[in-house]
Amino acid sequence: MADYSPLYLPGHAITGTASATITGGQLLAVTGDGQVGPATDGANAVVGVAAFDAGPGAQITYYARGAVHETTTAGAVTAGDLVSAGADGTVDADGGSTPTFGVFLVSAASGEKALWMEC
């Protein structure tokens, strides 16, 4: 039996690339593959809170909203897609009719491992 642990736990510091100007303490959302920016009104892809100020293209540290996992995808996914269950313990992008429980932090092809955060 294989062991598994999440890559990050809620509240842990994670790094990403700023897609816009960010101010420490702002709520952040996924804006692209490995990118985060200030969350907009009603954003579904909120992932945490910025640790400090950063400009576009800079590395930014943020405190995770939920645990971060790496799981095989059932189909192609895009960063910012909401996560739903796929067949055989995989994860998939929400097609609009299934319950969601997270957000993809990166894009991945079908059958590849993708990082996603519980929400």
N, C-alpha and C positions, 0 to 999 in steps of 0.2 A: 504494500500500500504506500503510495507516495504522500509525502507531507506537503502542506501548502500554508503559506502565510500571506496576507495582503502586503503589497509593496509599501503602502503608507496607511496610517490610521487617521481617523478624524482628528483635526488639530495639528497634525504633523506639518512641517514646512516642506513645500514642493516648489520646484522652479519651473518656469515656463518662459516664453518670449512675449513681451508686451507688444500688442498690436496697435496700441494708441498710448497717449499720455495717461499714466496711472498715478494716483495719489495714495500714499499709505493710508490704510483703513477703508479704502473703497471696496465694495462688493464686486467680485470679478466673475465673468462668464467666459466660456469657451468661445473664441472668435475664429479659430482656424486650427490647422494641424499643429498641436503643441503650443498654441497661442492663446492668450487671455487678454481681456480688456474690460473696462468698466461695464458692469451689468446694466442693461437697459430695462425700462419699465416692463414688467411681466416676463422677463427672460426665463426660459426653461433650463438653460445650461449653466446655472450658477454653480461655481466650484469652490469658492472660498473668499478670503479677505486678504488684500495686499498688505505686505509687511513694511513696505517703504515706497517712496516715489520712484518712478522709472519712466523713461521716454520710449517712444516707438522703437522696436528692434532690440531693446535692452533685455537682459535676463531679469526676471522678477521673481521674488519669493512670495508665496502666498500660503496661508494656513488653510488646509483642506477641510471642506465641509463634511465629507464622508470618506470611508475607506477606499483606497485605490487598488484595483485588481488588474491582472493580466489574464485574459481568457480567450480561447479560440472563438472566432466568429463563424456564424452560420452562413452569412452573406457579406457582401461588401458593405462597409460602414464609413461614415464621414464624421470627422471631429465635430462635436456639437449635437449629433443625433442622439435622441433619447434611446436608452437601452431597454430591450425586452428579452425574454427567454427565447432561445432557439432550440432546435432539436438536440437531443443527446447531451445536455448540459452545456451547450454553447450559448453565446450571446448574439443578439441580432439587433438591427435598427428597428425602431417601432414603425410599424406600417399603419398606425392610426387606430387599430382595433384591439391591441393587446395592452395589458397593464405594463407600465414602465417603472423602473427602479433605479435608474442611473443615467449618466451622460458619458458619451465617448470623448476622451481627451485627445485622441489621434485618429487618423483615418487608416483603414486596413482593407486588404482584399479578402474575399471569401476564403475561409480556412486558415487565415493568419491570426496570430495573437494580437489583441488590441488592448490598450490601457483604457479603463473606464472607472468612473467614480460613482459610488453609491449616493443616491440623493433621496 
